[in-house]
Amino acid sequence: MRFLLDDEQREFARSLDALLTAAETPAVVRGWASGDHGPGLTLWRRLADAGVFALAVPEAYGGVGPLPVETAVAFVELGRHGVPGPVVESVAAGVLLGGVGGPAAKEWLPGIASGTAVVSLVLEGYGPYALDADVADAVLTVTGDELRLTRGPGGVTGPGGSKGPGGSTGQRAPAGPGSPTVSLDPARRLFRPGAGGEVVAAGPGVREAARAGGAWATFATAAQALGCGEALLRATVAYVKQRTQFGVPVGSFQAVKHRLADTLLGLEFARPLLYGAAVELAEGSPGAGAAVAAAKVAAGEAGYAAARTALQLHGAVGYTEELDLAWWLRRARPLRDAWGTPSACRARVLAG
C-alpha cells in the first residue's frame, strides 16, 4: 500500500503554494478583516480556476469530486497561507448539496465548483454562526430534516451570473446579516443567520447529507489547522536563527531546540491521521467519521501548540499587528475549535 502523495498531488501543492505566495496573502487577510473583500474575492476566483472548489463537487454538477486526498492537499496550503473566507463552508456545502440533489444542487453546485458562488453553512451541532455571511451569495442552514437557503445581501441573482462572487466590485450591501460577533481572529467574521429562508429540501436524506457535509467541514478544517501550524513553525525557526542573545542565535539554545522539536513532532504525527482520514472518506468507510475526528483533534491541538511556541519564542514582537505572524497566531485557536471542538472530536473517536 502506498502512503505517499503521487507526483500529480505534489505538483498541485506546489502550484497552490506559488499562487498564494504571489497573491501576497497577508495583505488580503488584512483587507478581509477590515471589510475590504475585493482582493479576497479575486483570490477566490483564482483558487477556483486552480480547481480547489471543484474537489468536493460531483462530476455531474461540474466538479471533479469527491477527492478527499486532493482536498487535504489544497486545504493544508490554504491554511499555511491563511486564506480568508468561507472556503471550508463552500466545500462542505458542495458535499451537502451533492447528497441532497434536486433543484438546489443544480442551481448552486456549478457555481461553487467554478468559484462564481460563495456559500456559507450552518449545521446543527457545530455552532450557531455562519462564517462571512456578509460576503456569501447564499447561507445554507440545516435544522432537523430541513435544508434552508438564504440568499446573501447584495449578492448575485444566481451562481451562474456574470458578476462572480461578491458582485462586480467585491463589496456587499450593508443590509442583511447584521453586525458580526467578535471573533479571536478578526478575519473570521461570524454571523448568526436570520430566521426564515427558503426550504429547498426536506426529509431523512437531508440529515444524512448534513452528516457527510459536517464530516467534510471537520476534515478540511483539520487540514487548515495543520497548514497554519506549519506556517507558524516555519516563521519561528527562521526568527530564532536571526535573533541573538549573548552573542549567539537563540535557536542554538537547547531549550529552544526542544520546544521546536516538540512542535514539529505534533504536526508530523497529525499529518498521517489527516491523510488516513482522507483515504477513509474516499473509500466510504464506516469508520470515516471517527478517523476525521481523530485527525481534527491531532491537527487542531498541534496547530494551537505551534501558535503557543511561536508566541513564546518571538517574545513581545509576536503579538503586534504589524507582524504578519499575529494573524496566524489569532487563527490557530479558532481553527482548533471550529467544526468540532477537541472534546467533541474525542467523544466521536471513542464512540467509534
Secondary structure, DSSP 4 states (H G I P E B T S, - for coil): ---S--HHHHHHHHHHHHHHHHTTHHHHHHHHHHT--HHHHHHHHHHHHTTGGGTTSBGGGT--B--HHHHHHHHHHHHHHT--SSHHHHHHHHHHHHHH-HHHHHHHHHHHHHTS--EEEEETTS-SPEETTTT-SEEEEEETTEEEEEEPTT--SSTTSSS-TT-SSS---S-SS-SPBP-SSTTS-EEPPPS--EEEEESHHHHHHHHHHHHHHHHHHHHHHHHHHHHHHHHHHHHHHH-EETTEEGGGSHHHHHHHHHHHHHHHHHHHHHHHHHHHHHHT-TTHHHHHHHHHHHHHHHHHHHHHHHHHHHGGGGG-TTSTHHHHHHHHHHHHHTTS-HHHHHHHHHH-
